[in-house]
Amino acid sequence: MNRRTMLSALAGALPAARLWGAGVSPGLKITRVETVYWKSRDEVPWWPHWTWVRLHTNEGVFGMGETYPRNETEATLLHSAVARGLLGKHPGDIERIWKDLYVTFDFQITGGAEMRVLSAIDLALWDLLGKTLQTPVYRLIGGKSNPRVRLYNTCFPYKYDFLREPEKIMGELIEQRGIRAIKVWPFDGAARRHGGQFITSEEIEEALTPVRKLRDAFGDKIEILIEFHSLWNLTSAIRIAKALEPYHPMWLEDMLLPGNFAQYRRLAESTSLGLTAGERMAGKMQFQSFLESRTPRYVMFDVCWCGGLTEARKITAMADAYELPFAPHTAGGPLLFHASTHLSTAMTNCWIQESCQRFYEHDWPAMLVNPLMPKEGAIEAPEEPGFGMTVKPEVWSDKRAVRRVTEL
């Protein structure tokens, strides 16, 4: 079989839009950049705290991105410094657009609003490419390595208080969703009282109460994850980690502020428990330094903050080179969860993915046509083109939304 015959056979076996390059017009270009956000998360039924970005094209296809939580700042930056440079570009040139924006932003302290805006644009480009090719994004970045992605629950305010009734949250999740992993942050109160500088024995015992309740109720049949929101100094973090060791949590998350990886290494050496961090970090270079410190046992990032799907794929590959799994942070908007699910589906070294019961049971059904719902402790990537997320028309037309458009 010669090359031409082989290509003809492939073209007959697969829909044309499934082939690389097919369905992507050379004349495709970005013609309109749109942002949508709400000033208050409490003024609408779906508790929004993100900025949506839509990139429209001359062929009628649009891609959708997302970032958070500085909505007005992110939207203003996008329209004042970025949007004009996107107009007229071919949206399929994802790596080129990413690098050009990053080099520009590198002179403006990459890692803050600049990197969040870059992340939203990058997600919109991937969504647009998937829609143009009529293909789910996970197929474009590696295929179905993990048909089902295991989940843990982060206890955002909902039905029960995790400090008082964590066993009720876990019991309901096991029964209704099959989820057997839960993340709580019982040490934050003491950290805020003392500026993260010290913690007393009495405060440690009080903070251990919900952890004990979970272990007493479910034993080793569940995983417990402890979040610290980077509130502690090294000395306190070591003391807390020692106190938690008898309860065998899966990980201790963000005990220290990221950046001083030598001190993170000292923390890792002081405890038998695994550490994770990274949701506050942006760009593969920060993750390279973190990985070289031999600190994390799990690598975490947020695709709305780290540089979008383009950079997240590289970070997961770096983690894989260190024989480490990744666990994406998804405590943001619905597109973050959709995009993370595509990444977790495609990349082989996914450990577990975050989910929030409040979001998929309360907020997202109010705003999405097709919200993703956990089943048997896991989630599956949608098969619709792009990231597969469809927003209800009334959400786009909501009069309380703040809209801004830059166009050719």
C-alpha positions as CSV (number, residue, x, y, z in Angstrom):
1,M,0.0,0.0,0.0
2,N,1.6,3.3,-1.0
3,R,1.2,6.6,0.9
4,R,-1.6,8.0,-1.1
5,T,-3.6,4.7,-0.9
6,M,-3.1,4.6,2.9
7,L,-4.3,8.2,3.4
8,S,-7.3,7.5,1.2
9,A,-8.1,4.4,3.4
10,L,-7.8,6.4,6.5
11,A,-10.0,9.2,5.2
12,G,-12.7,6.6,4.4
13,A,-12.4,5.0,7.9
14,L,-12.7,8.2,9.9
15,P,-14.9,11.3,9.7
16,A,-13.1,14.0,7.9
17,A,-13.3,16.3,10.9
18,R,-11.4,13.7,13.0
19,L,-8.3,14.0,11.0
20,W,-5.6,16.5,11.9
21,G,-6.0,19.7,10.0
22,A,-9.4,18.7,8.5
23,G,-12.2,21.1,9.2
24,V,-9.8,23.9,10.2
25,S,-9.9,26.6,7.5
26,P,-6.6,28.5,6.8
27,G,-8.7,31.6,6.7
28,L,-10.2,31.1,10.2
29,K,-9.5,34.2,12.4
30,I,-10.5,35.7,15.7
31,T,-12.9,38.6,15.1
32,R,-14.4,39.4,18.5
33,V,-13.2,39.1,22.1
34,E,-15.9,39.1,24.8
35,T,-15.8,39.0,28.6
36,V,-18.7,38.3,31.0
37,Y,-18.7,38.4,34.8
38,W,-20.9,39.2,37.8
39,K,-19.9,41.8,40.4
40,S,-21.3,39.8,43.3
41,R,-21.4,36.1,43.7
42,D,-24.6,36.5,45.8
43,E,-26.7,38.4,43.3
44,V,-27.6,35.4,41.1
45,P,-28.7,31.8,41.8
46,W,-25.4,30.2,40.6
47,W,-22.9,31.9,42.9
48,P,-20.5,33.1,40.2
49,H,-16.9,34.1,41.0
50,W,-15.2,33.9,37.7
51,T,-14.7,35.7,34.4
52,W,-15.7,34.0,31.2
53,V,-13.9,34.8,27.9
54,R,-15.4,34.0,24.5
55,L,-13.3,34.2,21.4
56,H,-15.5,34.5,18.3
57,T,-14.4,33.8,14.7
58,N,-15.3,34.8,11.2
59,E,-16.8,31.4,10.6
60,G,-19.3,31.6,13.5
61,V,-17.6,29.2,15.9
62,F,-16.6,30.5,19.3
63,G,-14.4,29.1,22.1
64,M,-14.9,29.7,25.8
65,G,-12.3,30.3,28.5
66,E,-12.5,31.1,32.2
67,T,-10.4,32.5,35.1
68,Y,-11.0,33.9,38.6
69,P,-11.3,35.5,41.1
70,R,-10.4,39.2,40.3
71,N,-13.1,39.6,37.7
72,E,-13.0,43.3,36.9
73,T,-9.2,43.3,36.9
74,E,-9.0,40.4,34.6
75,A,-11.6,41.7,32.2
76,T,-10.0,45.1,32.1
77,L,-6.5,43.8,31.5
78,L,-7.8,41.5,28.7
79,H,-9.5,44.3,26.8
80,S,-6.9,47.0,27.4
81,A,-3.7,45.0,26.7
82,V,-4.5,41.7,25.0
83,A,-7.7,41.7,22.9
84,R,-6.5,43.9,20.0
85,G,-3.5,41.6,19.6
86,L,-5.7,38.6,19.3
87,L,-8.0,40.0,16.6
88,G,-7.1,38.7,13.2
89,K,-5.0,35.8,14.6
90,H,-5.7,32.2,13.5
91,P,-7.0,30.5,16.7
92,G,-5.3,27.2,15.9
93,D,-1.9,28.7,16.5
94,I,-2.2,28.0,20.2
95,E,1.5,27.5,21.1
96,R,2.5,30.7,19.2
97,I,-0.2,32.8,20.8
98,W,0.7,31.4,24.3
99,K,4.4,32.1,23.9
100,D,3.9,35.6,22.5
101,L,1.6,36.6,25.4
102,Y,3.9,35.0,28.0
103,V,7.0,36.9,26.7
104,T,5.0,40.1,26.8
105,F,3.7,39.5,30.3
106,D,7.1,38.4,31.6
107,F,7.9,42.1,31.8
108,Q,4.9,42.7,33.9
109,I,5.4,40.2,36.8
110,T,4.0,37.0,35.3
111,G,2.0,35.0,37.7
112,G,-0.8,37.4,38.7
113,A,-3.6,38.8,36.6
114,E,-1.5,38.5,33.5
115,M,-1.2,34.7,33.8
116,R,-4.8,34.3,34.7
117,V,-5.8,36.2,31.6
118,L,-3.4,34.1,29.5
119,S,-4.9,30.9,31.0
120,A,-8.5,32.0,30.1
121,I,-7.4,32.8,26.5
122,D,-5.6,29.5,26.2
123,L,-8.6,27.5,27.4
124,A,-10.8,29.4,24.9
125,L,-8.5,28.5,22.1
126,W,-8.6,24.8,22.9
127,D,-12.3,24.8,23.2
128,L,-12.5,26.6,19.8
129,L,-10.2,24.0,18.2
130,G,-12.3,21.1,19.5
131,K,-15.5,22.7,18.3
132,T,-14.0,23.4,14.9
133,L,-12.9,19.8,14.5
134,Q,-16.1,18.5,16.1
135,T,-13.9,16.6,18.6
136,P,-13.7,16.6,22.4
137,V,-10.5,18.2,23.7
138,Y,-9.3,15.1,25.4
139,R,-9.0,13.4,22.0
140,L,-6.7,16.3,20.8
141,I,-4.3,16.0,23.8
142,G,-3.8,12.2,24.1
143,G,-7.1,10.4,24.1
144,K,-8.8,8.4,26.8
145,S,-6.0,7.2,29.2
146,N,-8.4,7.4,32.1
147,P,-12.0,6.7,31.0
148,R,-13.2,7.5,34.6
149,V,-11.5,10.1,36.8
150,R,-11.6,9.5,40.6
151,L,-12.8,12.4,42.7
152,Y,-12.5,13.9,46.1
153,N,-14.9,16.4,47.7
154,T,-13.9,19.8,48.9
155,C,-16.3,21.0,51.6
156,F,-17.5,24.4,50.4
157,P,-20.4,25.7,52.5
158,Y,-23.5,23.6,51.6
159,K,-25.7,21.4,53.8
160,Y,-23.4,20.6,56.8
161,D,-20.5,22.2,58.5
162,F,-17.4,20.1,58.1
163,L,-16.0,21.2,61.5
164,R,-19.0,19.8,63.3
165,E,-20.6,17.2,61.1
166,P,-18.0,15.9,58.6
167,E,-19.3,12.4,58.9
168,K,-22.7,13.6,57.5
169,I,-21.0,15.1,54.4
170,M,-18.9,11.9,53.8
171,G,-21.9,9.6,54.4
172,E,-24.1,11.4,51.9
173,L,-21.3,11.5,49.3
174,I,-20.7,7.8,49.7
175,E,-24.3,6.9,49.4
176,Q,-25.3,9.2,46.6
177,R,-22.1,9.7,44.6
178,G,-19.8,6.9,45.6
179,I,-17.1,9.5,46.5
180,R,-14.8,8.2,49.3
181,A,-12.4,11.1,49.7
182,I,-12.9,14.4,51.5
183,K,-10.8,17.6,52.0
184,V,-11.2,19.8,55.1
185,W,-9.3,22.7,56.6
186,P,-9.7,22.5,60.4
187,F,-6.5,24.3,61.3
188,D,-7.3,27.6,59.5
189,G,-9.0,29.2,62.5
190,A,-5.9,28.9,64.7
191,A,-3.8,30.2,61.8
192,R,-5.9,33.3,61.5
193,R,-5.9,34.0,65.2
194,H,-2.1,33.9,65.5
195,G,-1.1,35.0,62.0
196,G,0.2,31.5,61.3
197,Q,3.1,32.0,63.8
198,F,2.2,29.5,66.4
199,I,-0.4,26.9,67.5
200,T,-1.1,25.6,71.0
201,S,-1.6,22.0,72.0
202,E,-5.3,22.8,72.9
203,E,-5.8,24.2,69.4
204,I,-4.3,21.2,67.8
205,E,-6.6,18.9,69.7
206,E,-9.6,21.0,68.7
207,A,-8.6,21.0,65.0
208,L,-8.1,17.2,65.1
209,T,-11.8,16.7,66.1
210,P,-13.3,16.5,62.5
211,V,-10.4,14.3,61.4
212,R,-11.1,11.9,64.3
213,K,-14.8,11.9,63.6
214,L,-14.1,10.8,60.0
215,R,-11.7,8.1,61.0
216,D,-14.0,6.8,63.7
217,A,-17.0,6.7,61.4
218,F,-15.3,5.3,58.2
219,G,-12.0,3.9,59.3
220,D,-9.6,3.4,56.4
221,K,-12.4,3.0,53.8
222,I,-12.1,6.7,53.0
223,E,-9.3,9.1,52.2
224,I,-8.9,12.4,54.2
225,L,-7.1,15.4,52.7
226,I,-6.0,18.4,54.8
227,E,-5.9,21.9,53.3
228,F,-3.9,24.7,55.0
229,H,-4.2,27.6,52.5
230,S,-0.5,28.5,52.9
231,L,-1.2,30.1,56.3
232,W,1.6,28.5,58.5
233,N,5.3,29.1,59.2
234,L,7.7,26.1,59.0
235,T,7.9,25.4,62.8
236,S,4.1,25.3,63.2
237,A,3.7,23.2,60.0
238,I,6.1,20.6,61.3
239,R,4.2,20.4,64.7
240,I,0.8,20.1,62.9
241,A,2.1,17.4,60.5
242,K,3.4,15.3,63.4
243,A,0.0,15.5,65.1
244,L,-1.8,14.4,62.0
245,E,0.4,11.3,61.3
246,P,-1.7,8.8,63.3
247,Y,-4.7,9.7,61.1
248,H,-3.0,8.9,57.8
249,P,-4.3,11.7,55.6
250,M,-3.6,11.3,51.9
251,W,-1.8,14.6,51.8
252,L,-1.1,17.9,53.5
253,E,-1.8,20.7,51.1
254,D,-0.2,24.2,50.9
255,M,1.1,24.3,54.4
256,L,3.6,27.0,53.5
257,L,3.6,29.8,50.9
258,P,5.1,28.6,47.7
259,G,8.5,29.9,46.6
260,N,10.9,28.9,49.4
261,F,11.3,25.3,48.3
262,A,14.3,24.7,50.5
263,Q,12.0,25.1,53.5
264,Y,9.3,23.0,51.9
265,R,12.0,20.3,51.6
266,R,12.7,20.6,55.4
267,L,8.9,20.1,56.0
268,A,8.8,17.0,53.7
269,E,11.8,15.5,55.5
270,S,10.1,16.0,58.9
271,T,7.0,14.0,58.3
272,S,6.0,10.6,56.8
273,L,2.9,12.2,55.2
274,G,2.8,13.3,51.6
275,L,2.8,17.0,50.7
276,T,1.2,18.7,47.8
277,A,1.2,22.3,46.6
278,G,1.1,24.2,43.3
279,E,-2.4,25.7,42.9
280,R,-1.0,29.1,43.6
281,M,1.9,28.7,41.2
282,A,2.0,29.8,37.5
283,G,4.1,28.5,34.7
284,K,6.3,25.4,34.2
285,M,9.5,27.2,35.4
286,Q,8.1,27.5,39.0
287,F,7.0,23.9,38.9
288,Q,10.5,22.9,37.7
289,S,12.0,24.4,40.8
290,F,9.4,22.8,43.0
291,L,10.0,19.4,41.5
292,E,13.8,19.8,41.7
293,S,13.4,20.4,45.4
294,R,12.1,16.8,45.8
295,T,9.3,18.1,48.0
296,P,5.9,17.1,46.6
297,R,4.5,13.6,46.5
298,Y,1.6,14.9,44.4
299,V,1.7,17.9,42.0
300,M,-1.3,20.3,42.0
301,F,-2.2,23.1,39.6
302,D,-5.2,25.1,38.5
303,V,-5.6,25.3,34.7
304,C,-7.3,28.8,35.1
305,W,-4.1,30.1,36.9
306,C,-1.1,28.1,35.8
307,G,-1.2,29.1,32.1
308,G,-4.1,27.2,30.7
309,L,-4.3,23.7,29.2
310,T,-1.1,24.3,27.1
311,E,1.0,24.8,30.2
312,A,-0.8,22.3,32.4
313,R,0.0,19.6,29.8
314,K,3.7,20.4,30.2
315,I,3.6,20.5,34.0
316,T,1.9,17.0,34.0
317,A,4.7,15.7,31.7
318,M,7.3,17.2,34.0
319,A,5.7,15.5,37.0
320,D,5.6,12.2,35.1
321,A,9.3,12.5,34.5
322,Y,9.8,12.7,38.3
323,E,7.5,9.6,38.6
324,L,4.8,11.8,40.3
325,P,1.1,12.0,39.8
326,F,-0.9,15.2,39.5
327,A,-4.2,16.2,41.1
328,P,-5.8,19.3,39.5
329,H,-7.4,22.0,41.7
330,T,-11.0,22.8,40.5
331,A,-12.5,25.0,43.2
332,G,-13.5,27.6,40.7
333,G,-16.0,27.8,37.9
334,P,-17.6,25.1,35.7
335,L,-15.3,25.4,32.8
336,L,-12.4,24.8,35.1
337,F,-14.0,21.5,36.1
338,H,-14.7,20.6,32.5
339,A,-11.2,21.5,31.2
340,S,-9.6,19.7,34.1
341,T,-11.6,16.6,33.4
342,H,-10.4,16.5,29.8
343,L,-6.8,16.8,31.0
344,S,-7.2,14.1,33.7
345,T,-8.8,11.8,31.1
346,A,-6.0,12.2,28.7
347,M,-2.8,12.2,30.8
348,T,-1.7,8.9,32.2
349,N,-0.4,10.1,35.6
350,C,-3.6,11.5,37.1
351,W,-4.1,10.6,40.8
352,I,-7.4,12.2,41.7
353,Q,-9.4,15.3,40.9
354,E,-11.1,17.8,43.1
355,S,-14.9,18.3,43.1
356,C,-17.3,20.4,45.1
357,Q,-20.7,19.0,46.0
358,R,-22.3,22.4,46.2
359,F,-21.3,23.2,42.6
360,Y,-22.5,20.2,40.8
361,E,-25.7,19.8,42.9
362,H,-26.8,23.4,43.3
363,D,-24.9,26.0,41.2
364,W,-24.2,24.4,37.9
365,P,-27.6,22.9,37.2
366,A,-29.0,26.5,37.5
367,M,-26.7,27.7,34.7
368,L,-25.6,24.8,32.5
369,V,-27.6,22.7,30.0
370,N,-25.4,19.7,30.7
371,P,-23.6,19.9,34.1
372,L,-21.1,17.1,34.8
373,M,-22.3,14.8,37.6
374,P,-20.2,12.4,39.6
375,K,-21.2,8.7,39.5
376,E,-19.7,5.8,41.5
377,G,-16.9,8.1,42.8
378,A,-15.7,9.3,39.4
379,I,-16.4,11.6,36.5
380,E,-16.3,11.1,32.7
381,A,-15.2,13.6,30.1
382,P,-18.1,14.7,27.9
383,E,-18.1,13.6,24.3
384,E,-19.4,16.9,22.9
385,P,-16.9,19.0,20.8
386,G,-14.5,21.2,22.7
387,F,-14.8,21.1,26.4
388,G,-18.5,20.1,26.0
389,M,-20.0,22.8,28.3
390,T,-23.2,24.5,27.2
391,V,-24.4,27.6,29.1
392,K,-28.1,28.2,29.4
393,P,-29.3,31.2,27.1
394,E,-30.8,33.0,30.1
395,V,-27.4,33.1,31.8
396,W,-25.8,34.8,28.9
397,S,-28.7,37.3,28.8
398,D,-28.8,38.0,32.5
399,K,-29.1,41.7,33.0
400,R,-26.8,41.7,36.1
401,A,-23.9,40.4,34.1
402,V,-21.1,42.8,33.2
403,R,-20.2,42.5,29.5
404,R,-17.4,44.0,27.4
405,V,-16.5,43.4,23.7
406,T,-13.5,44.2,21.6
407,E,-13.9,43.4,17.9
408,L,-12.5,44.1,14.5
